[in-house]
């Protein structure tokens, strides 16, 4: 039994390095595209502050402005589902 205040570390199974990468969300496509711009506009900003500014910019976008990122996310989701199906088929024993 663990001592008071300590938690037993749960063991997780190792991730297969050949497994397909998860799909990115529309926000992640937006963040990846705009992260360097935010850093350039705000030199010396911390990692957390970059994330906060990106979140604020994302919330300020109109649905029309979000559409290209949502389209990229949908295409990436289809890519992931296809690769995952092939991976499962290949590794089913």
C-alpha positions in Angstrom: 0.0 0.0 0.0 1.3 3.5 -0.9 2.2 5.9 1.9 -0.2 8.8 2.5 0.0 11.5 -0.2 1.6 9.1 -2.7 -0.1 7.6 -5.7 0.6 4.2 -7.2 1.9 4.8 -10.7 -0.4 3.1 -13.2 1.3 1.1 -15.8 0.4 1.9 -19.4 1.0 -0.3 -22.3 3.7 0.9 -24.7 2.6 2.6 -27.8 3.4 0.9 -31.1 5.8 3.2 -33.0 4.4 1.9 -36.3 0.8 2.8 -35.3 -0.7 5.6 -37.4 -0.5 9.1 -35.9 -3.8 10.5 -34.5 -5.6 13.1 -36.6 -5.3 16.8 -35.7 -8.2 19.0 -34.8 -9.1 22.2 -36.6 -7.7 24.2 -33.7 -4.4 22.3 -34.0 -4.1 23.2 -37.7 -4.8 26.8 -36.8 -2.3 26.8 -33.9 0.5 25.2 -36.0 0.0 27.8 -38.7 -0.1 30.8 -36.4 2.3 29.9 -33.5 5.4 31.5 -35.1 3.4 34.6 -36.0 2.3 35.0 -32.3 5.9 34.5 -31.1 7.2 37.1 -33.6 4.6 39.6 -32.5 5.3 39.0 -28.8 9.1 38.4 -28.3 10.0 36.9 -24.9 6.5 35.4 -24.4 6.2 32.1 -22.4 4.9 28.8 -23.9 1.7 29.1 -21.8 1.1 32.7 -23.0 1.5 31.6 -26.6 -1.2 29.0 -26.1 -3.5 31.5 -24.4 -3.1 34.0 -27.2 -3.7 31.3 -29.8 -6.9 30.3 -28.0 -8.1 33.8 -27.9 -7.4 34.3 -31.6 -9.2 31.0 -32.4 -12.3 32.1 -30.4 -12.4 35.4 -32.2 -12.5 33.7 -35.6 -15.8 33.6 -37.4 -17.2 30.3 -38.6 -16.3 31.2 -42.1 -12.7 31.9 -41.0 -12.6 28.5 -39.3 -13.8 26.6 -42.4 -10.4 26.0 -44.0 -9.0 24.5 -40.8 -12.1 22.4 -40.3 -11.7 21.1 -43.9 -8.1 20.2 -43.1 -9.1 18.4 -39.9 -11.8 16.4 -41.7 -9.3 15.3 -44.4 -6.8 14.4 -41.7 -9.5 12.4 -39.8 -10.2 10.4 -43.0 -6.5 9.8 -43.5 -6.2 8.5 -39.9 -9.2 6.3 -40.2 -7.9 4.8 -43.4 -4.4 4.2 -42.0 -5.8 2.8 -38.8 -8.0 0.3 -40.7 -4.9 -0.8 -42.7 -2.9 -1.0 -39.5 -5.5 -3.1 -37.7 -6.0 -5.4 -40.7 -2.2 -5.9 -41.0 -1.7 -6.6 -37.2 -4.8 -8.7 -36.6 -3.5 -12.1 -35.6 
